[in-house]
Amino acid sequence: MTWTWARRAATLLLGVYAVVWVGLEGRLWQAVVLAAGIALLSAAHLGDRLHRPAAGRAQRYGVGALLGAIIGAGTGLVALILMAVKTGLHAHGPEFTPAEVAWVLARIPIWFVVGVLAGLGVAMLMSGRRSRL
C-alpha cells in the first residue's frame, strides 16, 4: 500500500508552513514543529524505499527503530539547521538565544531514544496486525 497522496499533501502543507515560517519572528516551537515535519516526511520517504513485504520480523523491527531514530534525532538536527538559516536570513541580529540553541542540543539524545522506542513500537504493532490478517 502506498501513501503517495498523503505524502504529497503533507509535503505541500509543510512547504506552505515553511514559507510562512520564514517571515515570522523566531519562536523556538515553530522551528521545532517545522523540523519535526521535515524529519517525519524524510522518514516516510525512506520507509517507502525500505519496505519489503516479505521481510522477517527482525528486519521490520530494525527498520522501524531506524526510522524512529531518524525522526527523533533528525528533528533536533534539522531544528538547529533551521535556526541557523533563519538567523542568517534576518539582518537584525540573532533570531534565537543561546539558551534556546542549548535547549535543542540537550534534547537531541532524548528525542533519539524516544524515536527509536516509538519506531520499534509501531513496527511491533504493524507486525502483530499483519500476523492476524
Disulfide bonds with the S-S distance in Angstrom:
none
